Amino acid sequence: MERSLLQRIEAFLKESAMPPSVFGRAAVHDPRLVSDLRGGREPGRAVICRVEHFMNKWRADRRSGTVVPRGDRRTRAVRHLETGARA
């Protein structure tokens, strides 16, 4: 039996350690995507295709070593400060 889109997204979020709002914003420009899906939203075909494409591309980029860390402004600022402190 094929897993639902939400189940595939939940597995991806664990795998990538990406916050749900960051995922939704990056995949379909909707930070509430995951919370809406958890609440029962039924996505259309275009949204499903964009989400699947984003997850597949992220995995391919990770395998090739070109994944850029994602996060909200606070985590990016902390990472920036940490890397600046090491230099």
C-alpha positions as CSV (number, residue, x, y, z in Angstrom):
1,M,0.0,0.0,0.0
2,E,1.3,3.4,-0.9
3,R,1.9,5.9,1.9
4,S,0.0,9.1,1.9
5,L,1.7,12.4,1.0
6,L,1.7,13.4,4.7
7,Q,3.4,10.2,5.7
8,R,6.1,10.8,3.1
9,I,6.5,14.4,4.2
10,E,6.8,13.3,7.9
11,A,9.5,10.8,7.0
12,F,11.3,13.4,5.0
13,L,11.2,15.9,7.9
14,K,12.8,13.3,10.2
15,E,15.4,12.5,7.6
16,S,16.3,16.1,6.8
17,A,15.8,17.6,10.3
18,M,14.0,20.4,8.6
19,P,11.2,22.3,10.4
20,P,7.8,21.9,8.9
21,S,7.3,25.6,8.1
22,V,10.7,25.7,6.4
23,F,9.8,22.7,4.3
24,G,6.5,24.1,3.2
25,R,8.0,27.5,2.3
26,A,10.8,25.8,0.4
27,A,8.6,23.3,-1.4
28,V,5.5,25.3,-2.3
29,H,6.0,28.8,-0.8
30,D,3.4,27.9,1.9
31,P,4.8,27.8,5.5
32,R,1.5,26.3,6.7
33,L,1.4,23.4,4.3
34,V,2.4,20.6,6.8
35,S,0.1,21.9,9.6
36,D,-2.8,22.2,7.1
37,L,-2.1,18.6,5.8
38,R,-2.1,17.4,9.4
39,G,-5.4,19.2,9.9
40,G,-7.0,17.4,6.9
41,R,-6.2,19.6,3.9
42,E,-6.3,17.6,0.6
43,P,-3.6,18.8,-1.7
44,G,-4.1,19.2,-5.5
45,R,-2.0,17.4,-8.1
46,A,0.3,20.5,-8.6
47,V,1.1,20.7,-4.9
48,I,1.8,17.0,-4.7
49,C,4.1,17.2,-7.7
50,R,6.0,20.2,-6.3
51,V,6.4,18.5,-2.9
52,E,7.7,15.3,-4.4
53,H,10.0,17.2,-6.7
54,F,11.4,19.1,-3.8
55,M,12.0,16.0,-1.7
56,N,13.6,14.1,-4.6
57,K,15.9,17.1,-5.5
58,W,16.9,17.6,-1.8
59,R,17.9,13.9,-1.5
60,A,19.8,14.0,-4.8
61,D,21.6,17.1,-3.7
62,R,22.4,15.5,-0.3
63,R,23.9,12.5,-2.1
64,S,26.1,14.8,-4.2
65,G,27.1,16.9,-1.2
66,T,25.5,20.2,-2.3
67,V,22.7,20.5,0.3
68,V,22.6,24.0,1.8
69,P,21.4,24.0,5.4
70,R,17.9,25.5,5.8
71,G,16.3,26.9,8.8
72,D,14.6,30.0,10.0
73,R,16.4,33.3,10.5
74,R,17.3,32.5,14.1
75,T,19.1,29.3,13.3
76,R,20.9,30.8,10.3
77,A,22.1,33.6,12.5
78,V,23.4,31.2,15.1
79,R,25.2,29.2,12.5
80,H,26.7,32.4,11.0
81,L,27.9,33.4,14.4
82,E,29.4,30.0,15.1
83,T,31.2,29.8,11.8
84,G,32.5,33.3,12.3
85,A,33.8,32.5,15.8
86,R,35.8,29.6,14.4
87,A,37.5,31.6,11.7
